[in-house]
Amino acid sequence: MVSNGYDLVVVGAGHAGCEAAAAAARMGAAVAVVTLDRRTIAQMPCNPAIGGIGKGHLVAELDALGGLQGWAADRAGIQFKMLNASRGPAVWGPRAQCDKARYTEIMARVLRGLRGLEIIEGEVVGLLTDDAGVMGVRLNDGRLLRARTTILTTGTFLGGVLHSGDESRPGGRHGERPSIGLGAELEGLGLELRRFKTGTPPRLKMSSLDVDQLEAQGGDETPRPFSWRTRKVTNRIECWVTRTPERIQGIIKDNLHRSPLFSGVIEGVGPRYCPSIEDKIVRFPQHREHTVFLEPEGLATESVYVNGLSTSLPADVQEAVVHAVPGLSRAVFLRHGYAVEYDMVAPGQVGKDLVCREVPGLALAGQVLGTSGYEEAAALGFLAGVNAVRAGRGEDPVIIGREEAYMGVLVDDLVLREHVEPYRMFTSRAEHRLLLGIDSARERLMAQGVRLGLVREEMFHVEHGRWEDRRRVRSALEETRLNPDRKTKETLREMAGIELKTPSSWAGLLRRQDVDVDRIAAAIPGLGELSGEDRRIVVGLLRYDGYLARHRREIDRVRRLRHVEISRSFDPSVVPGLSREVVEQLQRNRPATLAEAERLPGMTPAAIAILAGRLARGTEGA
Amino acid sequence: MDRGWRAALVELRDADGIPIDQAVALPYPAPRSYTGEDMLELMVHGSPWIVGATIDALIAAGGRQAEPGEFTRRAVANGKLDLVQAEAVNELTAAETAAQARMAQAQVSGSLSREFSGLKRALTDLLAGLEASLDFSHHEIPYDRRGTIAERERCLEQIRALLATATAGRRVREGVRVAIVGPANSGKSTLFNTLVGRERAIVSPHAGTTRDLVEAELEIAGVRVVLQDTAGLETSSDPVELEGIRRARGAAAEADAVIVMWPADRDGEPDVGEVEGQPMLRFRSKADLEPGGDGPAGWVALSCRTGRGMDELGRALEGVVSAEVVDLGGHVAIAERHRYALEGAKTELEMGDFEVPELAAEAVRTALESVRELFGEVATEEILDRVFSSFCIGK
């Protein structure tokens, strides 16, 4: 049985798959999404939150481009928090704790409602290939789905093995079968697979916790939504905090030989930034206690996620550890923690359009490409979906520069660098961090979202008005002069505790002083009319000024390079200073511009600089 | 042979099997060789024909001559030397004085590299702490403002200490400049020639009249000294002489020390022009014509003919040299490229806004990039090219 052709088949309906399928369908493509189980669409198998520092940046950018994750998190969110709120706008990290069931339900409803999108339950057991590459997939029931592009978003299911203490069994997630045959097919196509590992903590029963021994933690006073589509969000629950006592060190050390991590059973490489509790005890014995966050996983469930106690120790040891923690002595386990080992496709094998370079028609996104996290997965899925549609129309792929957005950093890092652990976004990965705050995400990317047809134009105008307002207030701050006469000095002292000694503009003053923006808002032209967030953005960015100017100069320089053309007769082998690998890449791929050259694997910024210098000097190398 | 470092007597033959020489072959198996690759040294008899024939035979067998600096470049590529050490290989082979050789040796042995790596490590740790407080603030890693500022101060101190060696480094590399000035016929040239004859000359006097500047390079107390003879400081209407006087004053102004000559039989003091801060060694010349004391306070009687005062002059010059090339207390003096990078790092750290952690991170990151440039870790290819293209010798 062969289906009529689709434009796109998406294998997997997790965070990457959902964004890929939804973006493509909304752009008018005919899309099939294959999932093992309809009930697990957009599941959150680990922590019950979307966003954070770095990750929240990705969500904000995805939202500006027209993606769904932020919008869904706003609707499923039960506690909203801006991390790093006391710092400058570049490092604000919005985070929403979500009702997991509701998140799944919302995303599934969106997918079901999209025209041109078909959800198919089944297991992909093979790929359809011909000389031109991959042309669809084969399901376990024999069905063949043909498509111009196939996007694999299989998460941890490729060759997945679950570990809990002495027990190991095949599985993709708790209670779900792994995908066995597909990995071998990929290897058959010449793709290199590697083994990664990740883990998840136990889930406890809310009513079994001694809340009076726990410290409550609420959301922000003024919760802020992720999406331009959302007007207002509300905090609905509290989370709880406790700390591990010193004696869990003994419990864990006595049982390390039963941990698959330490006994050698797990060979995959796990993320250093998300260590299991046994890892933490071994690597940081000097830390007497470790913080544990207890995060309810929804409004209608008793399940509580034990953030900070990720573990794959045997069940009895997990129980002993948890019961030793204040407030958890009677805790009932709904599920034990486990580790999962899985195959991923080494991401150096895809181009910046996320299509396998040697296997046309096959794109990858999410954990199977070596990332970790719902946000990284969603961002990649979105780009893969958009690019599949564009490729079908004969259009250039959307490739975002690392100076434009964290999404660009993500793709660039994955494709061009070597990875030894699952990739997670951090703000420190962005060279131009100060320019890439969530404050500017819409200004940077929303126009692109409109062009893709995924953002309504009138919403762009609303947002555009907002950043124009900020710009106007900023100019006013630069222009208003403050003279240190008696009245002005007194006013400033009373209002904001500022000692004005020499004449200054408001901007100059705010650049040098930490000032409570809301206290001075009324005195500054225009500032009082901005929202609290916009006020803090305007004032926060003033302080960045010198560095922002430097970053912009650097970005301009890089962008100019991109417009340099490379003639057909250019011979890279005579250019001194280029590595042999770079020369070979240039000879094989014959890029027409430096922008294209930059996308080749192994291309370093230094090599681009050398090429640019050579090309700028004229036709010497020709 | 594969155990290496065992010399063997071998017969060298060319491609046609005709013997060239009986030679000693010394293999250096990787990685225990200069470049870290397999290397073989051949010791042949010193005939130019044998050397030529051996090279021809090696080329005929598929070899080629090394490019300038190629062995050192390979040593860097294979991690046997870092860039800072490699730079000094060049200086070591070009060293002309004891001080230059000592400084280059210390740098080749890695003592400067260790100081730079210490700085790099300190900045990396500082940045890591800052980044952790930005990316993991929810894990209760607060911004340690005071600790960060204290650590920045420590890094700055280290940078300033390194920068303070730059002048000494320049003196050792380029020489301490000493100008002899005084009126016409005060015995300047006689003293110049006496000194050139007395001290070890690195470069003999350049041709030229005394209206111009005559220079000689000497080694005094192990340090290169550039001695300059100048035109007499007389009022004159001859444009050529006037130009000579202008140059003499210029040399005195730029010198690290000035020897002032004033004939013992004349009164008053000469007008040396604008000389500020440099040590002045004042001598009453031609003391054999006017026997007696040293004259006015601060002046020493000198006679090239009798040798009177020459020991005082020698001691005074050594004093100047050791004052200019300060005791670095085990430090190695940095070179111009290092100074440039360290100045960059210093400015970043000094100007950074450390009240705001993301701006502190920005400043430390940029400073770290400057320091990493020292090791050629940024824009590697370009820097390596720049460094290695200055190599003019084979190793």
Chai-1 contact restraints between the chains, C-beta under 6 A:
chainA,res_idxA,chainB,res_idxB,connection_type,confidence,min_distance_angstrom,max_distance_angstrom,comment,restraint_id
A,I53,B,D135,contact,1.0,0.0,6.0,A-B,restraint_1
A,L83,B,H138,contact,1.0,0.0,6.0,A-B,restraint_2
A,N84,B,S137,contact,1.0,0.0,6.0,A-B,restraint_3
A,G88,B,V356,contact,1.0,0.0,6.0,A-B,restraint_4
A,G88,B,E358,contact,1.0,0.0,6.0,A-B,restraint_5
A,A90,B,E358,contact,1.0,0.0,6.0,A-B,restraint_6
A,V91,B,L134,contact,1.0,0.0,6.0,A-B,restraint_7
A,V91,B,E358,contact,1.0,0.0,6.0,A-B,restraint_8
A,F426,B,D135,contact,1.0,0.0,6.0,A-B,restraint_9
A,T427,B,L134,contact,1.0,0.0,6.0,A-B,restraint_10
A,T427,B,D135,contact,1.0,0.0,6.0,A-B,restraint_11
A,S428,B,E131,contact,1.0,0.0,6.0,A-B,restraint_12
A,S428,B,D135,contact,1.0,0.0,6.0,A-B,restraint_13
A,Y547,B,E362,contact,1.0,0.0,6.0,A-B,restraint_14
A,G577,B,E381,contact,1.0,0.0,6.0,A-B,restraint_15
A,G577,B,D385,contact,1.0,0.0,6.0,A-B,restraint_16
A,A606,B,A379,contact,1.0,0.0,6.0,A-B,restraint_17
A,A606,B,T380,contact,1.0,0.0,6.0,A-B,restraint_18
A,A606,B,E381,contact,1.0,0.0,6.0,A-B,restraint_19
A,A606,B,E382,contact,1.0,0.0,6.0,A-B,restraint_20
A,I610,B,E381,contact,1.0,0.0,6.0,A-B,restraint_21
